[in-house]
Amino acid sequence: MFVASTTVFDALLLATIFAASGLVHLSGAGFVRRAYERWQFPPKFYRVTGILNLAAAIFLAAPITRIWGAVLAALVTFFAVVTLLNHRQYAYSLPGMLMLAALIPAMLAGPI
């Protein structure tokens, strides 16, 4: 029987969230492109964000690289929150702040 601790569950849940986010960014959906254009990011910058999100998800999923995934996820999320706050999107920045807090226990779920 497989029993996962809450920190491992947290890390895998975050990996799933970052993977989904990365896939949405890489798909180049219209609302993603319009948001990046409205905030004056370079064209196709959403692809860079998508690749970083997928890399964070892959690193978070593997126990041996989980700390690197948490660090990369924290960097990506931090800059996303700062961007949202700079554009006065206060309500949209709250989930990012909660994800930053959830990355703390994920960092503790490394290999034993």
C-alpha positions in Angstrom: 0.0 0.0 0.0 1.3 3.4 -1.0 1.0 6.1 1.6 2.1 9.6 0.6 2.8 12.3 3.0 1.1 15.7 2.7 4.3 17.4 1.6 4.7 14.9 -1.3 1.0 15.3 -2.2 1.5 19.1 -2.1 4.5 18.8 -4.4 2.6 16.6 -6.9 -0.4 18.9 -6.9 1.8 21.9 -7.6 3.5 19.9 -10.4 0.1 19.3 -11.9 -0.9 23.0 -11.7 2.4 24.1 -13.2 2.1 21.5 -16.0 -1.4 22.7 -16.8 -0.3 26.3 -16.8 2.6 25.5 -19.0 0.4 23.7 -21.5 -2.0 26.7 -21.6 0.8 29.1 -22.2 2.4 26.9 -24.9 -0.9 26.5 -26.7 -0.9 30.2 -27.3 -4.6 30.7 -26.5 -6.0 34.0 -27.5 -6.5 35.3 -24.0 -2.9 34.5 -23.1 -1.5 36.3 -26.2 -3.8 39.3 -25.6 -2.7 39.6 -21.9 1.0 39.4 -22.9 0.4 42.0 -25.6 -1.6 44.3 -23.4 1.2 44.2 -20.8 3.8 44.9 -23.5 5.8 41.7 -23.3 7.8 40.7 -26.3 6.0 38.7 -29.0 5.9 34.9 -28.2 7.2 35.5 -24.6 4.3 33.3 -23.4 6.2 30.4 -24.9 9.2 31.1 -22.6 6.8 31.2 -19.6 5.2 27.9 -20.8 8.6 26.2 -21.0 9.6 27.4 -17.6 6.3 26.2 -16.1 6.7 22.8 -17.7 10.3 22.6 -16.4 9.2 23.4 -12.9 6.4 20.8 -13.1 8.9 18.1 -14.3 11.4 19.0 -11.5 8.6 19.1 -8.9 7.4 15.6 -9.9 10.7 13.9 -9.3 11.9 13.6 -5.7 15.6 14.0 -6.5 15.0 17.3 -8.3 12.1 18.6 -6.3 14.1 21.4 -4.6 15.2 22.7 -8.0 11.6 22.6 -9.2 10.4 24.5 -6.1 13.0 27.2 -6.7 12.2 27.5 -10.4 8.4 27.5 -9.6 9.0 30.2 -6.9 10.9 32.4 -9.3 8.2 32.1 -12.0 5.4 32.7 -9.6 7.1 35.6 -7.9 7.6 37.4 -11.2 4.0 36.6 -12.2 2.7 38.1 -8.9 4.9 41.2 -9.3 3.6 41.7 -12.9 0.0 41.3 -11.7 0.6 43.8 -8.9 2.2 46.3 -11.3 -0.8 46.1 -13.5 -3.2 46.6 -10.5 -4.6 43.1 -10.8 -4.7 42.6 -7.0 -7.4 39.9 -6.9 -5.6 37.8 -9.6 -2.3 38.0 -7.6 -3.7 36.4 -4.5 -3.7 32.8 -5.9 0.0 33.3 -6.9 0.8 34.4 -3.4 -1.0 31.3 -2.0 1.1 29.1 -4.4 4.2 30.7 -3.1 3.2 29.7 0.4 2.4 26.2 -0.8 5.9 25.8 -2.3 7.4 25.9 1.2 6.2 22.4 2.2 6.9 21.2 -1.3 10.6 22.1 -0.7 10.6 19.8 2.3 9.3 16.8 0.3 12.7 16.0 -1.1 14.3 12.6 -1.1 15.0 11.0 2.3 
